[in-house]
Every structure is written in structure tokens, then in C-alpha cells.
């Protein structure tokens, strides 16, 4: 066939290749050809425009595609899911696929079709076409936002709330958890609008929305119902007490001041809630019940919550009566402070006291803080109680100072005291009523697990610290406390959580946690205090780990103020402390201490097993070959200590412990074997302890060649 064309001077036909190139280059639709290996072998000009890149050779373009083409979720395609791969795998066309193009900070959207392609007798290639649909996708998203999200706060609106509630209820049923459905209405919002203007009101709503969103988990929902009314779905709740703590935390957040330009606005909230499954109504009824409870909260005086579930009314009433009783007790002088010493065991000196509140109840006797403080955690009373404790402790510390004992004084306060700004006011007043050294002897102690708002607490603590007072994070390592708390809050002292110290000699994991907290303190130049220390053994272990400041019954129990001076005058450091702090091995031999605790933990589980009690972990205590201590001795311990005679000795004793244990496991009633096991166990612990002591008196060990 001749390619020429001459009809009335019409010229000549282009060749097929030239015609294909001309047509392809003028299309707005992208056209691409992929070989049997899934690599692009051809792309027209529209493809380059859609991808936002300059024309490239096919090989170079294929290499650039890896970071350009994404799935509709914004991530890379999973293996085998890219349309070309699907066609190559099945030999069938791939349904239309929405593809994202990430380029130069902007996101484009393409609709891609992929079909098998055969040309010139060759099979296995894939032909794809792409059309840019960014404008349509953006418009669809805009309509989605309008339909389901509040334009001012970008929170889900009432329409989307219904879907979220159905999902939350299904999850609560599946996980056997509670779901709190809450309605929050702001108290005092209208005066903000009237005095500062509607723009200020909008900014206030946006800030409240941000706080609520930051306070809940990612799977929970905060919704704006309209005006100054919000709804919240809070799941994962295990108990009603936990639900009440969450509701109090929400109210405390809402009531914090908001800075709007050079103005300060402050509102409170009335919060109503109902809890599924105690209230097993349908979603619409649950929201109506929460709304009804919210109005009950407003009627009760605002800045409070009310639970719809009538079964909870008695418990809430009890808490309210307790608050009233504590108000009366504070006015009647029923509260007292006990003091527990903090001793630097390395130097053998008393460095401070912690003031601990006690309620001397006329009927129930002495009540400890954990029995009454949680009830008033978010009440105004906790601030007044904190200020009473500071004043009382300062007066007492002055008497000790006059007697020749200059002590640091730790006083517990609520985070609410700091967040509300009341602590700054108190410090300003104390600075005019007391000498600087008295105020600077104070350290305010905050429970680390309660410091979930470090972005607000941090600046407030920094302002208070400028007066010379210090701050302590108590129970560090528990609850929400973490490295960000340590950095953001600027506390100069960390107190290791009691749960870790209490199990120091029985759980190698707790030993590692305590060592890690001490290391954090060293790295960030924070003082570390171990609290809840109950035995001399724990004191010695903590000294070895590098923690010198000790507080607990191993030093002294909390005591009345009248008993402190006699105790201070009679105090003598335990001679074993000096020996421990100067003679224990270095951190390089920390593994020995870990293995000692590991063996102790194994032996405790073995005894429980022999008594027929349930044993966590292994269903049956390990044999000698399976024991982690054996594996350590055969590997890391052997490399480091095999030239030490003591090492060989306790290897023999450790094997004897397991041999006797195996006999007992086969014949649990063998009293002779049980006595032999106890003796071998104590001998092994003693030899390990003696070996660690002896290491400190030698030149540093090096791994054996």
C-alpha cells in the first residue's frame, strides 16, 4: 500500500508511526506503555504534564515514578496492587483506579485505566491511560467537609457524629468496654461574644475545640453540635471511676483562661454524660440522655458534670458529701502533716523531708492521702488544702532551722494549683512574709502521672521556679510520665515510682527500669530520689545503681512534727551504706546484679509451683539447661569472668540448685530436698553478692582472651 495521498491536491498521508506520534502528542489524556517486566517503555507528552515533570527518557521516568505515584490513601501501593502489576498477574483489565501524584508539595489526582496490550506478535505488555481529575476530587472533598464537618472548628458535625457513635458502640460491645456519650455546653460564652466581639468568640470556640481534641484518644470523637455546644464519644473506659476522672479532666481544661489578642477570656463548662452499657439505649436516645444530664449540671451550679445513669447518683452524692466533710474538717483543724526523711546515704546525711497530709477523722481515725485526695482532685478545695500544707510546712521548717537543721522541704500540690495560676500568687505572697532562704527551701511535688498538660504546666513551672523554689516529679515512670514530661516540665528532681522500687530485688525488668530512670536523671542533670524503699537490701542495690537519695521505711516511716527533731538528733548513718557506696562494682558489672535478681525471681516462682500455687510465665520452672542464668553464664558471663575463681565456684552451686529442684519437682513432698534447696539457693545468692563486692577491690576486669 502506498503512503502517498493525492486527491484534488490534498497532499500525502503521514506514515502510521508519524500519525500515531502526532495524535498521541496532542491528546490531553496520558498514554503509557509498560513492558512485561512492569517497566514503562513509552509515555506521551500529556503524561509528563500530569506528573509535573519535564520530558524524560522512559528508563529515567520509570525510576522517578517510585516516589510519584501513590495509592488513594497517600501511601505507596502495596505489592501487587499497582494497576500494571494487577494486569500482568491476571491478564485481565484492571478496574479504574484513583492514583495520587505527589509533586512539589502539591497533590494531584489521576484516574488510571490499565489493559493488556499485544503488538507485533508480542504479548504481555500493558497499556495505561491517565486523566487528571484533581478538580473533581477536590470538589468532592470540599462537599464531604461541608456535609460532615463544622467549618469553624473542623470537628465532626452532628451528621458524622451518628456514624461515629455506631462505630463506638460496636467497638465497646466487641471489647467489653464502656462508652461515655457526653454533651458539653459552655458557661459564660455569651458575655465573651457581647464584650469582645464575635471574632473573639470564634477564636475561643476554636481553642476549646483544640483542647478537647488533644485531651482524648485518636479513636475517640469530639463533635460540635452548634453554637457553644459540643458532643464527645469517649471509649476504652474500664470503670465508672475512670469515666468520672475523664469528665473532671475535660471540665478542668475548658475552664483554663484563653488568650485572645491582648484580652483574656475564661468560660467554664456544664457537662452531661451517659455511659453504655449501663444505658443500653439506641444512639439517638443516648445523645438525648447526655443532653438532659447536661441541663441537670447547669441547674446544679454549672462548671460540673452530671451522669444520667441513676444508679450512679448515690456514688456521686457520697463524693459530694465527702467534699463537704473535708471542707468542714479543714476549717476545724482536723488535717495534719506528717514528715518522712530523705537521706543521702552516700554521704550519710539527712537532706530533706516530705510533708504528707493526714486527715485525722474523728470517727474513722487517720486517713491517708489516697483515701481522700482523688475525691477533690478537681475541686477548689484541693487548692486551699495545698496552700494550708505549704504554710504549715514553712512554719515547721523554720523551727527545725532554728534548731540547727537546714532541710529541703517537699510539699505535694495539685497540677490544678499550678494551671490556675494560684501557686504563683501564693509564692508572691510568701516572698513578702518569709525570708528568701525559707521559700527557696521549698520543693513542690507533682505526681508525674497527672501531668498530662505539659504544654501549659511547663511555662507555669518555669515562672514559679524564678522565685527559687524547686519542683519534683513524683512516681516518675508510671502512668503518662515520660521523657517529654521530663524535658517540658523542667522539674529538678525525679522520684522513682514505688511499684518499681518495691519489686527491685524480685523482678529483673523493674531493676532495668530503675536503672534507666537513674540514667535519665544523670543525662538531664536531674536529682533522683528512690521512694518506698522498705529494706536495707534495696538501699544497697540503689546505691550500687547510682541513686544516693533514699526515702522510705528502710530509713524512717512518716512521723508527726513533734517526733522529727528527736529523730534528727539521734540519726546515725548505717555503716553498710559507706561500704556499699565505696566498694560496690562499677556499672560495667551491672549484668551480675541483673542475673542475681533473675535467679531470685526464678526461685520465687519455683516455690509457688511446689506449693501448688498458680505461676505466671513458664508453666513449669526451667531446667538448668533452659535457665536464663545458665545461658548468661555460658555466654556473656563466661567471656567476662571465666578467669575469676569465684565465677567457677558459683557455677557449681547454681548447677546444684537446679539438680535439687529437679528432684523436688519429681517428688514435691521430700522435706530433706527442700531444706537442701533453700541452703543451696542462699549460698548462691551469698556467693554472687560476695563476688560483686570483690570485683570492686580489683583492677577492672577485661574479657578473657
C-alpha positions in Angstrom: 0.0 0.0 0.0 1.3 3.4 -1.0 1.6 6.0 1.8 1.0 8.9 -0.6 -2.3 10.5 -1.0 -3.3 12.8 -3.8 -6.9 13.7 -4.2 -7.6 17.2 -5.5 -4.1 18.3 -4.3 -4.8 17.0 -0.7 -1.1 16.1 -0.1 0.2 12.8 1.2 -0.8 10.6 4.3 1.8 10.5 7.1 3.3 7.2 7.9 1.5 5.2 10.7 4.3 5.9 13.2 4.2 9.6 12.4 0.4 9.6 12.6 0.5 7.8 16.0 3.1 10.3 17.3 1.1 13.3 16.1 -2.1 12.1 17.6 -0.5 11.0 20.9 1.2 14.3 21.4 -2.0 16.3 21.0 -4.1 14.2 23.5 -5.0 15.6 26.9 -5.2 12.1 28.1 -1.9 10.4 29.3 -0.9 7.3 27.4 1.8 4.9 28.7 3.1 1.5 27.6 4.7 -0.9 30.1 6.8 -4.0 29.2 6.3 -7.5 30.5 8.6 -6.6 33.4 6.3 -3.8 34.5 8.7 -1.0 33.4 7.4 1.9 31.4 8.6 1.9 27.8 6.6 4.8 26.4 4.8 7.9 27.7 3.2 10.8 25.7 3.5 14.5 26.4 0.3 14.6 28.5 1.8 12.1 30.9 4.7 14.5 31.7 2.3 17.3 32.2 0.1 15.3 34.6 3.2 14.1 36.6 4.5 17.7 36.7 8.0 16.7 35.4 10.0 17.6 32.3 10.1 15.0 29.4 12.4 12.2 30.3 13.6 9.0 28.6 11.3 6.1 29.6 14.0 4.5 31.7 14.6 7.7 33.7 10.9 8.3 34.0 10.3 4.8 35.4 12.9 5.4 38.1 11.1 8.7 39.1 7.7 7.1 39.3 8.5 5.2 42.5 8.1 8.3 44.6 5.5 10.0 42.5 2.5 7.6 42.2 0.7 6.8 45.4 -2.4 5.0 46.3 -5.6 6.9 47.2 -4.6 6.7 50.9 -1.5 8.8 50.3 0.9 5.8 50.8 2.8 3.7 48.3 0.9 0.9 46.6 1.2 -2.5 48.3 3.0 -5.3 46.4 0.9 -6.5 43.5 -1.7 -3.7 43.8 -0.4 -1.2 41.3 -2.8 -1.4 38.2 0.1 -2.5 35.9 1.1 -5.3 38.3 -2.6 -6.5 38.6 -2.9 -6.7 34.7 0.4 -8.6 34.4 -0.7 -11.0 37.2 -4.2 -11.7 35.9 -4.1 -11.0 32.1 -7.4 -9.0 32.6 -8.1 -5.3 32.5 -7.8 -3.5 35.9 -10.8 -1.5 37.0 -10.5 2.3 37.0 -8.1 3.3 39.9 -7.7 6.6 41.6 -4.0 7.5 41.9 -2.3 10.4 43.8 0.7 12.2 42.3 3.0 13.8 44.9 5.0 16.6 43.4 6.4 19.9 44.6 4.3 20.0 47.8 1.0 19.8 45.8 -1.2 16.7 45.4 -2.7 15.8 42.1 -5.2 13.1 41.3 -5.3 10.8 38.2 -7.8 8.3 37.1 -5.9 5.3 35.6 -7.2 2.5 33.4 -4.9 -0.4 32.6 -5.4 -3.1 29.8 -3.4 -6.0 28.4 -1.7 -5.0 25.2 -0.4 -7.0 22.3 1.5 -5.6 19.3 3.7 -7.1 16.6 3.1 -10.6 17.9 4.4 -9.7 21.3 2.2 -10.4 24.4 2.4 -9.4 28.0 2.7 -5.6 27.7 0.2 -3.3 29.4 -1.3 -0.1 28.1 -2.5 2.5 30.6 -4.3 5.8 30.2 -4.5 8.6 32.8 -6.8 11.5 33.1 -6.3 14.3 35.6 -9.3 14.6 37.9 -7.8 16.9 40.7 -10.5 19.5 40.4 -13.3 16.9 40.7 -11.6 15.2 43.7 -11.0 18.5 45.5 -14.6 19.5 44.9 -15.9 16.1 46.2 -13.7 16.5 49.3 -15.0 20.1 49.8 -18.5 18.8 49.6 -17.6 16.0 52.0 -16.2 18.5 54.5 -19.3 20.7 54.2 -21.6 17.7 54.8 -19.7 16.2 57.7 -17.5 18.8 59.4 -18.1 22.1 61.2 -16.4 24.8 59.1 -15.3 26.9 62.2 -13.6 24.2 64.3 -13.2 21.4 61.7 -14.7 19.0 64.2 -17.3 16.3 63.0 -20.8 17.7 62.9 -24.0 16.1 64.1 -24.4 14.1 60.9 -21.0 12.4 61.2 -21.4 12.0 64.9 -24.2 9.5 64.3 -21.8 7.3 62.2 -19.0 7.6 64.8 -21.4 6.7 67.6 -22.5 3.5 65.8 -18.8 2.6 65.4 -18.0 3.4 69.0 -20.9 1.3 70.3 -19.8 -1.7 68.1 -16.3 -1.4 69.4 -17.5 -1.2 73.1 -19.5 -4.4 72.6 -16.7 -6.2 70.9 -14.1 -5.2 73.6 -16.4 -5.4 76.6 -15.7 -1.8 77.4 -17.8 1.3 78.3 -18.5 4.2 76.0 -19.3 7.6 77.5 -21.6 9.8 75.4 -21.2 13.4 76.6 -22.7 16.8 75.8 -20.8 19.9 76.9 -22.2 23.4 76.9 -20.0 26.4 77.7 -21.0 28.6 80.6 -20.4 32.3 80.1 -19.9 32.2 76.4 -22.5 34.9 75.5 -20.7 37.6 77.6 -17.5 36.9 75.6 -19.3 37.4 72.4 -21.0 40.6 73.7 -17.9 42.2 75.2 -15.1 41.1 72.9 -17.0 40.5 69.7 -17.9 37.6 67.5 -14.4 37.1 66.1 -13.1 36.7 69.7 -16.0 34.2 70.3 -15.0 32.2 67.3 -11.4 32.1 68.4 -12.5 30.9 71.8 -14.5 28.1 70.3 -11.6 27.1 68.2 -9.3 26.9 71.3 -11.9 24.9 73.3 -12.2 22.5 70.3 -8.4 22.1 70.2 -8.2 21.4 73.9 -10.9 18.8 73.8 -9.4 17.1 70.7 -6.0 17.0 72.3 -7.4 15.6 75.6 -9.0 12.5 74.0 -7.5 9.5 72.2 -7.3 9.2 68.4 -10.2 6.8 68.2 -12.5 9.0 70.3 -14.7 11.7 68.8 -15.2 15.4 69.6 -18.1 17.0 67.7 -19.5 20.4 67.5 -23.3 20.3 67.6 -23.7 24.0 67.0 -23.3 27.3 68.9 -21.2 26.7 72.0 -22.3 23.0 72.4 -20.1 20.0 71.9 -20.5 16.3 72.0 -17.9 13.7 72.9 -17.6 10.0 72.5 -15.0 8.5 74.8 -14.3 4.8 74.6 -11.9 2.4 76.2 -13.3 3.0 79.7 -12.9 0.2 82.1 -14.7 1.6 85.2 -17.1 4.3 86.3 -14.4 5.8 88.4 -12.2 6.2 85.3 -15.2 7.8 83.5 -15.6 10.4 86.3 -11.9 11.2 86.2 -12.1 11.8 82.4 -15.1 14.1 82.8 -13.4 16.1 85.6 -10.3 16.5 83.3 -12.4 17.8 80.5 -14.0 20.4 82.8 -10.6 21.5 84.1 -9.4 22.0 80.5 -12.4 24.0 79.5 -12.1 26.4 82.5 -8.5 27.4 81.8 -8.1 31.0 80.6 -7.8 31.7 76.8 -5.6 34.5 75.5 -7.3 36.4 72.6 -5.0 39.1 71.4 -4.4 41.3 74.4 -7.5 40.1 76.1 -8.1 37.1 78.4 -11.4 35.2 78.2 -12.5 32.5 80.5 -15.5 30.2 80.5 -16.5 27.0 82.2 -18.5 24.0 81.1 -21.6 22.1 82.1 -21.1 18.5 81.1 -23.8 15.8 80.8 -22.9 12.1 80.2 -24.4 8.7 79.9 -22.4 5.5 79.9 -23.0 2.5 77.7 -23.8 -0.4 78.5 -25.4 0.7 81.8 -27.5 2.9 79.5 -28.2 0.5 76.6 -30.4 2.8 74.5 -30.1 3.5 70.8 -27.7 6.3 69.6 -30.3 9.0 69.4 -31.6 8.2 72.9 -28.0 8.1 74.3 -27.4 11.6 72.9 -30.7 12.8 74.3 -29.9 11.4 77.7 -26.5 13.1 77.7 -28.2 16.4 76.7 -30.7 16.0 79.6 -27.8 15.3 82.0 -26.1 18.5 80.8 -29.1 20.6 81.7 -29.1 18.9 85.1 -25.4 20.0 85.5 -26.3 23.6 84.7 -29.1 23.6 87.2 -26.7 22.2 89.8 -24.5 25.3 89.5 -22.5 24.9 86.3 -18.8 24.0 85.9 -19.7 20.4 86.8 -20.8 17.2 85.3 -23.9 15.1 85.8 -24.3 11.4 84.9 -27.6 10.3 83.5 -27.4 6.8 84.9 -29.4 6.9 88.1 -27.5 4.0 89.6 -24.5 6.4 89.9 -26.4 9.1 91.7 -25.7 7.6 95.1 -22.0 7.4 94.4 -21.8 11.0 93.2 -23.8 12.1 96.3 -21.3 10.3 98.5 -18.4 12.1 96.9 -20.1 15.4 97.3 -20.7 14.7 100.9 -17.1 13.8 101.3 -16.1 17.1 99.8 -18.4 18.9 102.2 -17.0 16.9 105.2 -13.4 17.8 104.1 -14.4 21.5 103.9 -15.6 21.3 107.5 -12.6 19.2 108.6 -10.1 21.8 107.2 -11.9 24.6 109.0 -12.0 22.5 112.2 -8.2 21.7 112.1 -8.7 18.0 111.5 -5.9 17.9 109.0 -2.2 17.4 110.0 1.2 17.0 108.3 3.4 14.0 108.8 7.1 14.2 107.7 9.2 11.5 106.1 13.0 11.9 105.9 15.0 11.9 102.7 18.6 10.8 103.3 21.7 11.0 101.1 23.0 7.5 102.0 26.3 8.1 100.1 27.2 11.0 102.4 25.2 9.7 105.4 23.2 12.9 105.9 19.5 13.9 106.1 18.9 16.3 103.2 15.1 16.8 103.4 11.6 15.9 104.5 8.5 15.3 102.5 5.3 16.7 104.1 2.4 14.2 103.8 -1.2 15.2 104.6 -3.3 13.2 107.0 -6.9 13.5 107.8 -7.5 12.8 111.5 -11.1 11.8 111.1 -13.0 11.8 114.4 -14.7 8.5 113.6 -12.6 6.7 111.0 -9.2 7.6 112.5 -6.1 8.6 110.5 -6.9 8.6 106.8 -4.1 8.5 104.2 -3.9 10.8 101.1 -5.0 8.2 98.6 -8.2 7.8 100.6 -9.4 11.4 100.2 -7.3 13.4 97.7 -8.8 11.8 94.5 -12.3 12.9 95.5 -11.2 16.6 95.5 -8.6 16.4 92.6 -10.6 18.8 90.5 -12.3 20.8 93.3 -11.5 24.2 94.6 -10.8 22.6 98.0 -7.6 20.9 96.8 -6.1 24.4 96.2 -7.0 25.6 99.7 -5.6 22.3 101.2 -2.4 22.7 99.2 -1.9 26.3 100.5 -2.6 25.2 104.1 0.1 22.5 103.7 2.6 25.0 102.4 2.0 27.4 105.2 2.1 24.7 107.8 5.3 23.1 106.4 7.1 26.5 106.2 6.3 27.2 109.8 7.6 23.8 110.9 10.8 24.1 108.8 11.5 27.4 110.4 11.5 25.7 113.8 13.9 23.0 112.5 16.2 25.6 111.0 16.3 27.5 114.4 17.3 24.2 116.0 20.3 23.9 113.6 18.8 21.7 110.8 18.6 23.2 107.4 16.4 20.9 105.3 14.8 20.8 101.9 11.1 20.5 102.2 8.9 18.7 99.7 5.2 19.6 99.7 2.6 17.9 97.5 0.4 20.1 95.3 -2.2 19.5 92.7 -1.4 20.3 89.0 -4.7 22.4 89.1 -2.9 24.6 91.6 -0.3 25.4 89.0 -2.6 25.6 86.0 -5.0 28.0 87.6 -2.1 30.4 88.5 -2.9 30.2 92.2 0.6 28.9 93.0 2.2 32.0 91.5 0.0 34.2 93.7 0.9 32.1 96.8 4.6 32.4 96.1 4.3 36.2 95.6 2.7 36.4 99.0 5.1 34.1 100.7 8.0 36.2 99.3 6.8 39.2 101.3 6.1 37.2 104.5 9.1 34.9 104.8 12.9 35.3 104.2 14.2 34.1 100.8 16.0 31.1 102.2 12.7 29.8 103.7 10.9 30.0 100.3 13.9 28.6 98.5 13.9 25.5 100.8 10.6 24.5 99.3 10.1 22.0 96.5 6.7 21.4 95.1 5.9 17.8 94.3 3.6 16.9 91.5 2.5 13.3 90.6 4.1 12.6 87.2 1.1 10.5 86.0 -1.2 13.6 86.4 0.9 16.0 84.3 -0.8 15.4 81.0 -0.8 19.0 80.0 2.9 19.8 80.0 2.5 22.4 77.3 0.6 24.5 79.9 2.3 23.3 83.0 5.9 23.8 81.7 5.7 27.7 81.4 3.9 28.0 84.7 6.5 25.9 86.5 9.2 28.0 84.9 7.7 31.2 86.2 7.3 29.7 89.7 10.9 28.5 89.6 12.2 32.0 89.2 11.3 32.6 92.9 13.9 29.9 93.8 11.6 27.1 94.6 12.2 23.7 93.1 9.8 21.1 91.5 9.7 17.3 91.9 8.0 14.8 89.6 6.7 12.0 91.9 6.1 8.4 90.7 8.2 9.0 87.6 8.0 6.1 85.2 4.3 5.4 85.9 1.1 6.5 84.2 1.6 9.1 81.5 5.0 10.2 82.7 7.7 10.0 80.0 10.8 11.7 78.6 8.7 14.6 77.2 7.4 15.4 80.7 11.0 15.4 82.0 12.1 17.9 79.3 8.9 20.1 79.1 8.2 20.5 82.8 11.7 21.4 84.0 11.5 19.7 87.3 14.9 19.4 89.1 14.1 16.1 90.9 12.6 12.8 89.9 11.1 10.4 92.4 11.2 6.8 91.1 7.8 5.1 91.2 7.1 3.0 94.3 6.0 0.0 92.2 9.4 -0.3 90.7 11.4 0.1 93.9 9.2 -2.3 95.8 10.0 -5.1 93.3 13.6 -4.2 92.8 15.1 -7.4 94.1 12.4 -9.7 92.7 11.9 -8.7 89.0 14.8 -8.0 86.7 12.6 -5.8 84.5 12.0 -3.4 87.4 15.7 -3.4 88.0 16.3 -2.3 84.4 13.6 0.4 84.6 15.1 1.8 87.8 18.5 1.9 86.3 17.1 3.6 83.2 15.4 6.3 85.3 18.6 6.9 87.2 20.4 7.2 83.8 17.8 9.7 82.6 18.4 11.8 85.7 22.2 11.8 85.1 21.8 12.6 81.4 19.5 15.6 82.1 21.2 16.6 85.3 18.2 15.9 87.5 18.4 14.7 91.1 16.9 11.2 91.6 15.2 10.0 94.8 14.0 6.5 95.4 10.8 6.4 97.4 9.1 3.5 99.1 12.4 1.8 100.0 11.5 -0.9 102.5 14.7 -2.8 103.2 18.4 -2.4 103.6 18.9 -4.7 100.7 17.1 -2.3 98.5 19.2 0.6 99.8 22.4 -1.2 98.9 21.1 -2.1 95.4 20.1 1.5 94.8 23.4 2.8 95.9 25.1 0.4 93.5 22.9 1.7 90.7 23.9 5.3 91.4 20.9 6.5 93.4 22.1 8.1 96.7 18.9 9.8 97.9 16.6 7.4 99.7 13.1 7.7 101.2 11.1 5.0 102.8 10.6 2.8 105.8 14.1 1.5 105.5 15.2 5.0 106.7 12.2 6.0 108.7 8.3 6.0 108.5 6.3 9.2 108.2 6.3 10.9 111.7 4.5 13.7 113.4 6.2 17.0 113.6 7.0 16.6 117.3 8.9 13.4 116.6 11.1 14.8 113.9 13.7 16.8 116.0 14.4 13.8 118.3 14.9 11.6 115.3 17.2 14.1 113.6 19.3 14.4 116.7 19.6 10.7 117.1 20.2 9.9 113.4 23.3 7.8 112.6 24.1 6.6 109.1 24.2 2.8 108.7 28.0 1.8 108.3 27.0 -0.5 105.5 26.0 2.5 103.3 29.5 3.8 103.2 30.8 0.3 102.4 28.3 0.0 99.6 28.9 3.3 98.0 32.7 2.9 98.0 33.0 -0.8 97.4 30.4 -1.9 95.0 31.3 -2.8 91.4 31.0 -0.4 88.5 28.2 -0.2 86.0 30.2 -2.5 83.7 29.2 -5.4 86.1 25.5 -4.4 86.2 24.7 -7.8 84.5 25.8 -9.6 87.6 23.1 -7.8 89.6 20.5 -8.5 86.9 21.4 -12.2 87.0 21.1 -12.3 90.8 17.6 -10.8 90.6 16.7 -13.1 87.7 17.7 -16.1 89.8 15.7 -14.8 92.8 12.7 -14.4 90.6 13.0 -18.0 89.3 13.4 -19.3 92.8 10.2 -17.5 94.0 8.2 -19.0 91.1 9.6 -22.4 91.9 8.5 -22.2 95.5 5.0 -21.1 94.4 4.9 -24.0 92.0 5.9 -26.5 94.7 3.2 -25.2 96.9 0.6 -25.8 94.1 0.0 -22.1 93.5 -0.5 -20.5 90.1 2.7 -19.4 88.5 2.8 -16.7 85.8 5.2 -17.0 82.9 6.6 -20.5 82.5 4.1 -23.3 83.2 6.9 -25.2 85.0 10.1 -23.6 86.3 13.0 -24.0 83.9 15.6 -26.8 84.0 19.2 -26.0 84.4 19.8 -26.0 80.6 16.8 -23.7 79.9 17.6 -21.3 82.7 18.4 -17.7 81.5 21.0 -17.5 84.2 22.7 -20.6 82.8 22.7 -19.1 79.3 24.2 -15.9 80.6 26.9 -17.9 82.4 27.7 -19.9 79.3 28.0 -16.8 77.1 28.5 -13.2 78.4 29.5 -14.3 81.9 32.0 -16.8 80.6 33.6 -14.3 78.3 34.0 -11.7 81.1 34.6 -13.7 84.2 35.9 -17.2 83.4 39.4 -16.4 84.8 37.9 -15.5 88.2 38.0 -18.4 90.7 34.7 -17.3 92.3 32.9 -17.5 89.0 33.7 -21.2 88.7 32.5 -21.8 92.3 29.1 -20.3 91.9 28.6 -22.1 88.5 28.9 -25.3 90.6 26.4 -24.1 93.2 24.0 -23.0 90.6 24.0 -26.4 89.0 23.4 -27.9 92.4 20.3 -25.7 92.9 18.8 -27.0 89.7 19.6 -30.6 90.5 17.9 -30.4 93.8 15.0 -28.5 92.2 14.5 -31.3 89.6 14.3 -33.9 92.4 11.7 -31.9 94.2 9.7 -31.4 91.1 9.5 -35.2 90.7 8.9 -35.7 94.5 7.4 -32.5 95.9 7.0 -33.9 99.5 10.7 -34.5 100.0 11.4 -32.4 103.1 15.2 -33.2 103.0 15.5 -32.0 99.4 13.5 -28.8 100.2 15.9 -27.9 103.0 18.9 -28.6 100.7 17.3 -26.4 98.0 16.9 -23.5 100.4 20.5 -23.8 101.6 21.9 -24.0 98.1 19.8 -21.0 97.0 21.0 -18.9 99.9 24.6 -20.0 99.3 24.4 -19.0 95.6 23.0 -15.5 96.4 25.7 -15.1 99.0 28.5 -16.1 96.6 27.1 -13.8 93.9 26.9 -10.9 96.3 30.5 -11.6 97.6 31.7 -11.9 94.0 30.3 -8.5 93.1 31.9 -6.9 96.2 35.3 -8.5 95.4 35.2 -7.1 91.9 35.4 -3.5 93.1 38.6 -4.3 95.0 40.4 -5.4 92.0 41.7 -3.8 88.8 38.9 -3.5 86.2 38.3 -6.8 84.6 38.8 -7.3 80.9 37.2 -10.1 78.8 39.3 -13.2 78.9 41.3 -13.7 75.7 
